[in-house]
Amino acid sequence: MSVCGAARCRWIQTRSAVSLLQQNRTVRRHSTGAPESNVIREKLQAFPGGSIDLQKRQESGIAVLTVNNPARMNAFSGCMMLELEQRVCELETWTEGKAVVVKGAAGNFCSGSDLNAVRAIANPQDGMRMCEFMQNTLTRLLRLPLISMALVEGRALGGGAELTTACDFRLMTSDGVIQFVHKHMGLVPGWGGAARLVGIVGSQNALKLLSGAVKLDPDCGRQMGLVDEVLHCSSGEAETLAHAEQWLGPFIKGPAPVIQAIKKVVVSGRELPLEQALKTERNVFGTVWGGPANLQALALKPKHK
Ligand SMILES: CC[C@@H](C(=O)O)C(=O)SCCNC(=O)CCNC(=O)[C@H](O)C(C)(C)COP(=O)(O)OP(=O)(O)OC[C@H]1O[C@@H](n2cnc3c(N)ncnc32)[C@H](O)[C@@H]1OP(=O)(O)O
């Protein structure tokens, strides 16, 4: 992305962050390109490898975001962390968008940070900068006005497990494993995964998963409420993705602006204090009341005498 593109991206991110959650200074500071975030961007660029691929399907409104570094079990290189931010920024302004499926390449989800990068970014200050960078990106991913799904085939480890929590839903294939391996690394989650996990499964289950570095299989994940559906399909990635998109079907039926408005009011209800959530709901309601979808629906309703 060009510098002006990056600046625009950060400007859009600022506006969307401000409109969505006034007090989230971390995201705003990061998005204004404060010197702090430029320091980590330069350091992350020193770690190449892999890619974050984005395919936006205009006809269905479903985007597929692929963590693509199969030689490293889709571990995040530094450049992939930067690319993820750019892809999220792209999706923030995709007006035809309804959903995004986050998946890994070659039958695995993601093995977290590239350990070679982890070894090189070993000092606490840079480690915290990398964490803040990824926390901001994953917060923006979760706040996208799109219904998001992590499609977990194979292993989702460490930061990869955290990435699954930054999506609205998680679907797993029968061979899938979600494991917060951080304890084995002498770490705790740093990409926001602990905070989100508590919100998804509750503090006791989160404590078990983190302190036990539990290898969570699909059925246990389903019982715990971390996994929304188990996909039993054995004929490869394409069929698995088709099943995942089929699962999304009922939730994305309708005009993109309405689907996006629904996600926005759910995000504000999930994150904001009641009064602010109600205000956001009113504002979003105002964008669809009397809009094309509303007027079309009214026109189809029989007039009552
Ligand atoms: C905030 C969290 C964040 C952070 O602190 O920055 C993290 O996510 S830390 C990293 C967390 N992830 C891990 O600890 C997983 C590391 N990987 C493994 O333990 C093993 O690969 C495995 C997942 C148990 C699988 O083992 P196995 O089946 O034997 O396969 P390989 O080990 O041979 O893996 C194939 C290939 O992939 C490379 N690989 C796997 N994970 C990573 C990674 N996270 N970083 C870099 N490279 C990774 C592995 O080295 C192999 O490559 P080759 O040795 O070149 O074949």
The ligand as an ORCA input file, in Angstrom:
! r2SCAN-3c Opt
* xyz 0 1
  C       0.941    -13.580     21.570
  C       1.235    -14.958     21.132
  C       2.328    -15.037     20.121
  C       3.520    -14.350     20.611
  O       3.897    -14.561     21.766
  O       4.061    -13.615     19.790
  C       2.571    -16.431     19.687
  O       1.766    -16.970     18.991
  S       4.047    -17.280     20.109
  C       4.057    -18.762     19.004
  C       3.012    -19.724     19.408
  N       3.040    -20.911     18.546
  C       3.731    -22.029     18.873
  O       4.379    -22.086     19.881
  C       3.658    -23.203     17.922
  C       5.069    -23.520     17.425
  N       5.052    -24.723     16.621
  C       5.139    -25.971     17.174
  O       5.190    -26.154     18.360
  C       5.143    -27.141     16.218
  O       5.368    -26.651     14.924
  C       3.786    -27.857     16.218
  C       2.675    -26.868     16.054
  C       3.639    -28.622     17.523
  C       3.710    -28.822     15.049
  O       4.791    -29.682     15.128
  P       5.011    -30.696     13.898
  O       3.723    -31.366     13.558
  O       6.198    -31.502     14.236
  O       5.313    -29.783     12.679
  P       6.614    -28.924     12.584
  O       7.021    -28.479     13.935
  O       7.586    -29.680     11.759
  O       6.089    -27.659     11.807
  C       6.145    -27.603     10.401
  C       7.003    -26.419     10.048
  O       6.323    -25.240     10.538
  C       7.233    -24.508     11.335
  N       6.463    -23.774     12.352
  C       5.410    -24.224     13.035
  N       4.966    -23.278     13.893
  C       5.805    -22.212     13.729
  C       5.879    -20.909     14.313
  N       5.002    -20.490     15.247
  N       6.897    -20.077     13.925
  C       7.790    -20.479     12.965
  N       7.763    -21.698     12.342
  C       6.763    -22.539     12.744
  C       8.172    -25.541     11.912
  O       9.369    -24.916     12.313
  C       8.366    -26.440     10.724
  O       9.247    -25.809      9.842
  P      10.564    -26.592      9.389
  O      11.306    -26.872     10.686
  O      11.287    -25.666      8.481
  O      10.067    -27.847      8.731
*
